[in-house]
Amino acid sequence: MKAAISSLIALTILSAAVTACRSPQAPHSSPYWIQKKTGKTHNSHCRYYYNCKGYPALQPTNNNCKKCGGATRFKYTPEKASPGSHSHKRSG
């Protein structure tokens, strides 16, 4: 009985680890994904974003993906302040 429970616990832990690897908890923080083989830039809307051999990047290359447009379609602009964090003065 103890062996069956131990096996079940080990299987549950292994299953959770595999699921965590396949479905990331947080969105990817890099705006671009550079494919190693071709040097193409993919944006977060592309099917190849984090799904091909490559690396994350803040700066795009000059070689954009023909499917998603790479850096030409979605320009990355880092957030300086959250919306609503500054005050507006009313005139009148």
Buried (B, 14 or more C-beta within 10 A) or exposed (E): EEEEEEEEEEEEEEEEEEEEEEEEEEEEEBBBBBBEEEEBBBBBEBEBBBEBEBEEBEEBBEBBBEEBBBBEEBEBEEEEEEEEEEEEEEEE
